[in-house]
Amino acid sequence: LARSGGGGTSLQESSSSMAARRLADVLVMLRQYDAAAAHYKSASSDFKTEKRFVHLAATTEMLAVCNFLAEPYRSKEADQDLERAYNAYQRADAPQCCLVRVAFLLHAVLAARRNYAHASVFLSAVADQERNRLRAALLQEQATLCHLRTRVPRFRKWTFGLILAGDYFAKANQSAHALGCYLTAHHFSYRGRGWALIDNHIHFTIARQSYLMGRLAQSCHHIQRLVQHGASSEAVQASHLREFLFLFSQLAASGESLPEFPVPQVLDGSVDVRLGHFHSVADDSAAVWREMEDCLVNEKQLRQAPKVRGYRRFDRRYNSTFELPKPSIVPLQEPVTVSLTLVNPLHVPLQLQAVQLLCAYSEEEADTLKRPLPMIALDANATDAEVQERLKEFSDWEKSCLATHDLAHVEPLDVLLQPLDHRHLELSVIPLKEGKLQVVGVAFMLAKQVWGRREFIPRALRLNRDHTERRSRTYLQDTSHTLHVCPPMPRLLVTHTPMPNFLLQGELVKLVVTLTNEGQVGLCNVKVRMSLPHFFCVGKAEDVDEPFPRFPQTDSKSAPISLQEWLRPSPTADPLDVVPLDDLVGSLGPGESARFPLWVYGAGLGDQTFRHVYYYESSQPNNTLSHRLARIQMHTRVVPSLTVNCFAKE
C-alpha cells in the first residue's frame, strides 16, 4: 500500500486514513464485521478525496467482504461495492490478478443470493477483457455453469458458453480442457441438429485436440463425420479428406480397429443380389413371373382374375397370404452379381482402385435351411436408433474379410467418381466352397493410399400378420444378402433367333431355340410354360432347317390337317399345360446343346409380350436345390394382314 495510487505523492504510513484501514483489518480478524465496515467506509471516503485509487479499490473490496459476512443472504450492498472496487482497480491500472480476485468474489456473493444471471454476465465481461487466455477460459467456464443454476436452466446458453470456453482453453494450449468443453457441448445440444457450419467447427476442433492428445481413433472418427456430412467449399473438403487419409494411415499402422470410410456412400435400397441362373430381363412385372414359376413348379393352372369391379381389392384383402422370404441358394463356382450405386457427396473427385465385394463365410449345418428365420421383438415405444442397433445384432457370425483364393473369387474394378456423381456398379463373386456366404459390403483403395470399406445397412422386414405383431415391433432377419452355397448344378442358357418386330395377323414365323448347358453337371427333365401358348407351337428337332412346317397326316382320310388343327390338336386340350421337351432335348451334358423349331403364329392384334419359363433338373441328386428355372422374354406387334377402306358416294 506504500506505492502511489493514481498519481500524487506517496501515502504516509502514519496518516489517519491508513490508521483507520489498519483498525478495520484488526476488527475483521476479531470478527467484528459491522465495526470494521464502518472504518473501511470512512477510509474509502478519504482515499477517494485524495484520489488514491489503488487504496480505494482495496478498501472497497474489504468493505464488500464485511457486508457479505455480516449478512450473507440479505445484503445487496456487497455486490455493488465489489463492482465499484473492480472499476477502481481498472482505473488504477492494477495487476490483473486483482481484477480476477474481485470477479470471483462477486460471483460468490451473487451465487449466495442465487442471482446467477447477473453473475454469468459479469464473468463473461471480465473474460472478454482478460489478456491471459487461461484465466479467461476459467472465467468463461464459471460463467457458463451459472446458466445451469438458474431457476429455469438455460441449456443453449450453457452449451454456447462451453464452446467459447473451449476456444479459450485451446488458445492457452490446454487440449484436455478444450476437448472436454467441446465434447460436452456437442453431446448435449449440437448433435443431430443438422446445423452444418456449427457441426463443421465442432468436429474439426474435436479432431484437432484429440490428435494433439494422442487419441487417433477419436480424431479419425470426427474427421470422418466432417468429411461425410460437411458442407464446405471444394478446397476445404480436399483438405479434410487429406487429413482423414493421414489419420487413417496412422491408425492402421498403430494396429487399432479401423472405422468405415465416410466416402463414397452406398445409396440406400440400391443393393441388389442376383443369382447367375437368371438372365437380366427388362420387365417390371415380377408378380407375373413369380406366378408362372409357381404354377410351373407345382404344375397347377394359372388363376385368371375375373373382370369384376373391385375384385382385385377383394382378392388382395382376403386371399393374399404373407410369404416369408426364402433363402437364396447358389451352386458352387457360379457367379453372383451384386448391383449397387455409389454416391460421391463431395465437390472433389474420388479415385477408387480395386473396388470389390466384402464377404463373410461360415460353415452351416445340414438342417440350416429347414430352421425358421430368427426374429426380434421390440417394444412399441422403441426409437428408430434402438431398432437399428438391435438389427445389427442379427448376424450370427463375425464379419471378416474374405480370403478370395480359399473361399471365393471376386473381380475388382477401378472407378473414378466425379464430384456429386452417382455411379451404378455391378460386382461379382464366385463361391469356391460350400457353406454360408454373406455379402457384407464393398472394399476399395482410395487414392492409392489406404484400404477402406463401406458396409451395407441391413434392411429387416417388419411383420404385420396378426394382432400381436401389430402391437409389438417384430422384425424378420434380412436374408437378401445371405447365400447358401450348394453342390454344382447345371445351368441352362436359352437363346433364339431374333423375333420380328412386326407380325401379320395369321402369319407363321419360325424361331430356332437353342438350349445350352453351361453348368458342370448334366441336366434332364426339361419343360416350358408360356404366357400366351396359343401364339406358339413346338416343332420337331429334325425340322429345324425346314422353311415351312410339315403338318402331320390324319389317320382316317390320309390328308394333311389344317393350321388351326395343328396348333390346337384337340379342342379339349388345356392351352396352359406344361410342354415337356424331353423328346426334343433329352439329357444335356456339360457344354452340350440342342436345337428345335418354335413356330410363332399371329393369333391376335396389338402389342404382345411373350414370357417363357424353362424348368430343368440335375442329372445328379441334389438335396439342397431340386430344380432350376430360366426365363426369356420376347416382344412383337401383330398388325392386320388386310385393310379395306370403303367409301359410299351418291
C-alpha positions, 0 to 999 in steps of 0.5 A: 500500500506504500506505492502511489495510487493514481498519481500524487505523492506517496501515502504516509504510513502514519496518516489517519486514513491508513490508521483507520484501514489498519483498525478495520483489518484488526476488527475483521480478524476479531470478527467484528464485521459491522465495526470494521465496515464502518472504518473501511467506509470512512477510509474509502471516503478519504482515499477517494478525496485524495484520489488514491485509487489503488487504496480505494479499490482495496478498501472497497473490496474489504468493505464488500467482504464485511457486508457479505459476512455480516449478512450473507443472504440479505445484503445487496450492498456487497455486490455493488461495492465489489463492482465499484472496487473492480472499476477502481482497480481498472482505473488504477491500472492494477495487476490483473490478478486483482481484477480476477480476485474481485470477479470471483468474489462477486460471483460468490456473493451473487451465487449466495443470493442465487442471482446467477444471471447477473453473475454469468454476465459479469464473468463473461465481461471480465473474460472478454477483457482478460489478456491471459487466455487461461484465466479467461477460459476459467472465467468463461467456464464459471460463467457458463455453469451459472446458466445451469443454476438458474431457476429455469436452466438455460441449456443453449446458453450453457452449451454456447458458453462451453464452446467459447470456453473451449476456444479459450482453453485451446488458445492457452494450449490446454487440449484436455480442457478444450476437448472436454468443453467441446465434447460436452457441448456437442453431446448435449445440444449440437448433435443431430441438429443438422446445423452444418457450419456449427457441426463443421467447427465442432468436429474439426476442433474435436479432431484437432485436440484429440490428435494433439492428445494422442487419441487417433481413433477419436480424431479419425472418427470426427474427421470422418463425420466432417468429411461425410456430412460437411458442407464446405467449399471444394478446397476445404473438403480436399483438405479434410479428406487429406487429413482423414487419409493421414489419420487413417494411415496412422491408425492402421499402422498403430494396429487399432480397429479401423472405422468405415470410410465416410466416402463414397456412400452406398445409396440406400435400397440400391443393393441388389443380389442376383443369382447367375441362373437368371438372365437380366430381363427388362420387365417390371412385372415380377408378380407375373413371373413369380406366378408362372414359376409357381404354377410351373413348379407345382404344375397347377393352372394359372388363376385368371382374375375375373373382370369384376369391379373391385375384385382385385381389392377383394382378392388382395384383402382376403386371399393374399397370404404373407410369404416369408422370404426364402433363402437364396441358394447358389451352386458352387463356382457360379457367379453372383452379381451384386448391383449397387450405386455409389454416391460421391457427396463431395465437390472433389473427385474420388479415385477408387482402385480395386473396388470389390465385394466384402464377404463373410463365410461360415460353415452351416449345418445340414438342417440350416435351411429347414430352421425358421428365420430368427426374429426380434421383438421390440417394444412399441415405444422403441426409437428408430436408433434402438431398432437399428442397433438391435438389427445389427445384432442379427448376424450370427457370425463375425464379419471378416474379410474374405480370403478370395483364393480359399473361399471365393473369387471376386473381380475388382474394378477401378472407378473414378467418381466425379464430384456429386456423381452417382455411379451404378456398379455391378460386382461379382463373386464366385463361391469356391466352397460350400457353406454360408456366404454373406455379402457384407459390403464393398472394399476399395483403395482410395487414392492409392493410399489406404484400404477402406470399406463401406458396409451395407445397412441391413434392411429387416422386414417388419411383420404385420400378420396378426394382432400381436405383431401389430402391437409389438415391433417384430422384425424378420432377419434380412436374408437378401444378402445371405447365400447358401452355397450348394453342390454344382448344378447345371445351368441352362442358357436359352437363346433364339433367333431374333423375333420380328418386330412386326407380325401379320395377323395369321402369319407363321414365323419360325424361331430356332431355340437353342438350349445350352448347358453351361453348368458342370453337371448334366441336366434332364427333365426339361419343360416350358410354360408360356404366357400366351401358348396359343401364339406358339407351337413346338416343332420337331428337332429334325425340322429345324432347317425346314422353311415351312412346317410339315403338318402331320397326316390324319389317320382316317382320310390320309390328308394333311390337317389344317393350321388351326388343327395343328396348333390346337390338336384337340379342342379339349386340350388345356392351352396352359399345360406344361410342354415337356421337351424331353423328346426334343432335348433329352439329357444335356451334358456339360457344354452340350446343346440342342436345337428345335423349331418354335413356330410363332403364329399371329393369333391376335392384334396389338402389342404382345409380350411373350414370357417363357419359363424353362424348368430343368433338373440335375442329372445328379441328386441334389438335396439342397436345390431340386430344380432350376428355372430360366426365363426369356422374354420376347416382344412383337406387334401383330398388325392386320394382314388386310385393310379395306377402306370403303367409301359410299358416294351418291 
